[in-house]
Amino acid sequence: MYVILSMIVAVCMGMIVIAVRMKAQKYPTNAKKIILPPFFMATGALMYVIPYFRLTPMEILEALLVGMFFSLFLIFTSNFQVIDDQIYMKRSKLFPVILISLLIIRSVLKFYLSSSLHPGELAGMFFLLAFCMIVPWRIAMYYKYRRLAESLHIKE
């Protein structure tokens, strides 16, 4: 029951993220919009204070590697464009497909791993996986943004 409910919540959240990302592409971006989300998400790491969510070193390594691997797909589909001297996220037809694919893969992994891992460990692993996916993606976006902003002589 827990796994099915968490998958339904994950699908709903995934659809919201896709809608928000698509809408965000209609507005200019800045460094703050790129950098802040990982900082806001980092507060979730407080879950590891509670022993229920703690991970073994191997689980940490697995979540870290899978998250970084998934980030590559987001990095390669996230680009910027200049419109009227302002920087916008470039629309990519692959971006929603990749987000949906990652959501499906994540859900399948969660379903598969739920039979062998404690729910707290599973939650801790998937938080770490998501965090390790978002941080490299946002760092790469920031570097792409800075290069473009410097070429346009935009100061922040």
DRENKOL-918275 format. One record per residue (C-alpha): residue in one letter; chain; x negated, y, z negated. Coordinates in steps of 0.05 Angstrom, whole numbers, plus 5000, padded with zeros to 4 digits. Example, Ala and Ser with C-alpha at 12.3 -4.5 7.8 and 13.67 -1.06 7.14 Angstrom:
 res chain   px   py   pz
   A     A 4754 4910 4844
   S     A 4727 4979 4857
This chain:
 res chain   px   py   pz
   M     A 5000 5000 5000
   Y     A 4943 5048 4981
   V     A 4908 5036 5048
   I     A 4970 5048 5090
   L     A 4989 5111 5052
   S     A 4918 5138 5057
   M     A 4917 5123 5132
   I     A 4983 5161 5142
   V     A 4955 5220 5103
   A     A 4890 5217 5144
   V     A 4928 5217 5210
   C     A 4970 5277 5187
   M     A 4908 5314 5165
   G     A 4873 5296 5230
   M     A 4930 5325 5271
   I     A 4929 5388 5229
   V     A 4853 5395 5240
   I     A 4862 5386 5315
   A     A 4917 5439 5317
   V     A 4876 5488 5275
   R     A 4814 5477 5318
   M     A 4853 5488 5382
   K     A 4884 5552 5354
   A     A 4817 5577 5328
   Q     A 4790 5577 5399
   K     A 4836 5635 5416
   Y     A 4800 5681 5368
   P     A 4728 5706 5367
   T     A 4682 5670 5318
   N     A 4627 5694 5273
   A     A 4572 5663 5230
   K     A 4616 5664 5167
   K     A 4670 5622 5201
   I     A 4618 5571 5221
   I     A 4579 5567 5156
   L     A 4633 5570 5102
   P     A 4673 5505 5113
   P     A 4616 5459 5089
   F     A 4608 5501 5027
   F     A 4682 5496 5012
   M     A 4681 5422 5024
   A     A 4620 5413 4979
   T     A 4663 5424 4917
   G     A 4692 5355 4931
   A     A 4624 5325 4911
   L     A 4646 5336 4839
   M     A 4683 5270 4848
   Y     A 4617 5235 4837
   V     A 4615 5260 4765
   I     A 4669 5208 4751
   P     A 4639 5137 4751
   Y     A 4700 5111 4790
   F     A 4674 5145 4853
   R     A 4599 5133 4847
   L     A 4563 5096 4903
   T     A 4505 5049 4907
   P     A 4443 5072 4945
   M     A 4461 5027 5003
   E     A 4532 5056 5008
   I     A 4502 5126 5007
   L     A 4454 5108 5063
   E     A 4510 5076 5105
   A     A 4557 5136 5097
   L     A 4500 5184 5112
   L     A 4479 5149 5176
   V     A 4550 5138 5202
   G     A 4568 5211 5187
   M     A 4506 5237 5222
   F     A 4519 5191 5282
   F     A 4591 5216 5288
   S     A 4567 5288 5284
   L     A 4530 5280 5349
   F     A 4596 5275 5387
   L     A 4621 5339 5356
   I     A 4555 5375 5368
   F     A 4554 5359 5442
   T     A 4626 5381 5453
   S     A 4621 5446 5413
   N     A 4597 5504 5455
   F     A 4608 5579 5457
   Q     A 4627 5628 5511
   V     A 4626 5704 5515
   I     A 4689 5741 5531
   D     A 4689 5817 5529
   D     A 4625 5819 5488
   Q     A 4654 5773 5436
   I     A 4635 5700 5422
   Y     A 4690 5647 5426
   M     A 4688 5572 5419
   K     A 4690 5543 5489
   R     A 4750 5498 5502
   S     A 4730 5427 5513
   K     A 4779 5375 5539
   L     A 4737 5322 5504
   F     A 4740 5354 5435
   P     A 4811 5332 5416
   V     A 4797 5263 5446
   I     A 4734 5257 5404
   L     A 4770 5280 5341
   I     A 4826 5230 5352
   S     A 4776 5175 5368
   L     A 4736 5190 5305
   L     A 4801 5189 5265
   I     A 4819 5121 5294
   I     A 4750 5092 5281
   R     A 4750 5120 5211
   S     A 4819 5090 5197
   V     A 4798 5021 5224
   L     A 4734 5024 5181
   K     A 4775 5043 5120
   F     A 4824 4987 5132
   Y     A 4768 4936 5142
   L     A 4727 4960 5082
   S     A 4786 4965 5035
   S     A 4785 4890 5025
   S     A 4713 4889 5001
   L     A 4704 4956 4966
   H     A 4735 4987 4904
   P     A 4783 5045 4923
   G     A 4739 5095 4886
   E     A 4677 5073 4923
   L     A 4715 5075 4989
   A     A 4739 5146 4974
   G     A 4668 5166 4955
   M     A 4639 5135 5018
   F     A 4689 5169 5065
   F     A 4680 5237 5031
   L     A 4605 5230 5040
   L     A 4614 5206 5112
   A     A 4657 5267 5128
   F     A 4609 5314 5094
   C     A 4549 5284 5131
   M     A 4587 5292 5196
   I     A 4608 5364 5184
   V     A 4542 5393 5158
   P     A 4498 5375 5219
   W     A 4554 5396 5266
   R     A 4561 5464 5232
   I     A 4485 5474 5229
   A     A 4481 5460 5304
   M     A 4539 5507 5317
   Y     A 4506 5561 5276
   Y     A 4441 5555 5316
   K     A 4479 5558 5382
   Y     A 4518 5618 5357
   R     A 4456 5655 5333
   R     A 4420 5645 5399
   L     A 4480 5672 5437
   A     A 4490 5730 5388
   E     A 4417 5749 5393
   S     A 4420 5749 5469
   L     A 4480 5796 5464
   H     A 4446 5837 5409
   I     A 4504 5825 5360
   K     A 4487 5841 5288
   E     A 4523 5812 5228
